[in-house]
Structure formats: C-alpha cells, structure tokens
Amino acid sequence: MSKITFIAKMTVKPGREEEFIACCRQLEAHVRAHEPDTLAYEFFRLREPGRFAVLESFRDEAAEHRHMSSQVLAQVGPRIAACLEGTWVREYFDPL
C-alpha cells in the first residue's frame, strides 16, 4: 500500500489540556528526530472548545506500523488517552 494519511479528532477533558499538549509536543519532537518515514505529524487545536486533532502521514504501511509500535508511543499514548473524553475519530485521506 502507498502513503497513509489521516486526521484524528478528539476532545480533551476540562483541566487536562496542559498535560495533553505536553504529551503532544513530546510525540512531535520524537517523530521529527527518529521517524524519517513519517511525512507529517502535527497536533492542532480546533476552534471548538476542548477539541484537538492530529494530522499524520506515513510513507507506507510499514512506516505507520513502526510509529504505532514505537516505545515512545507506548509510553505517551496512555497518558494522552487519559486526557480524553471518549476516544478519537480518524478520517483517512487517499492520494489522487
């Protein structure tokens, strides 16, 4: 399979935004430094209160798998999940 790109949207619990943002920044820094096959990885604050999104794009399925299996994500992922109301929703984009 070729490039994999998606946006995941989520809602952060009140009072947990600072912790959530710190985790996001940690992941962004790790990806930039250690995942050359990750083409895009950036968190955004949406314009609705408490809403955030992450845009992720990987060169291929193997790159996504390496990211999802990384030790850093295994450590930071549960901390992010603890900040969320419910879970996240992914929307995939396919190249033209």
N, C-alpha and C positions, 0 to 999 in steps of 0.2 A: 504494500500500500504506500502511497505517496504521502505528502505533507499532511499533518493532522493539526487543525486549528479549531479552537473553541473559546467561548466565553462562559465563565461560570459566575452566576449571580447569587448573592447571599445577603442575609440580614443579620446584623450583629446585635447582640443583646445590649440593652442600655447599660452604661457603665463599663462596658468591656472593650470599647473602641480603641483605647490607647494600647491595651495588651494585644489586640488583634493587629493593629498597624505595626507594632514592633515585630510581631511574628512575620508579617508580610514582608517587611523590609529585610529581615534575616533571610527569608527564602529568595527574594530577588537578588540579594548580594551573592548568595551561594550559587544560584543558577548562572549568573553572569560570570563568576570565577571558575566554575567547574563543569558546566554543561554546554560545550560548544555546539552541539547539535540541537539545542533549544533556540529556536529562531526569535521567539518573543515570549516574554514572561513578565507581566507588569500588572500590578493591582491598581484599581481605580476606586475613588469614592463616587457613587452615583448621586444624582440630585435629589433623591428621596432620602429622608432621614434614616440613618442606620443601615443604608443599603450600600453594598460594595460589589465589585466584580474583579475577576482576574482574567486577563487575556493570555492564552497560552498557545504557542505554535511550535511544532516539532518537525524536524526534517523528515522523519518517518516514524513508523510504529515502534521500532526498536528504541529510538530516542525517547519517545513518550514512556516506554516501559522502564528505561533506565531512570528517568526522572521520578516516576511513580514508585520505584523500588529503592530510591536513594535513602541512605541512613538519615540524612538531614530532614527529609520529608516525614520519615517515620517518627522522628523526634518532635518536629514542629507541628505536623498535621493534627495530632490530638489536641494540642493547645489551641489551634485555630478552631477546631470543631467545638471545643468547649465554649468558645465565644459566640457561637452562632445560635440563632433561633431557628430550629429545624435544621435543614440541610441546604445544600446548594443545588442549583439547577443549571445544567450545561446546555449550551446551544452550539452545535457544530457548524463549521463553515467548510465548504468544499471548493477547491480552486476551479476556476472556469476553464 
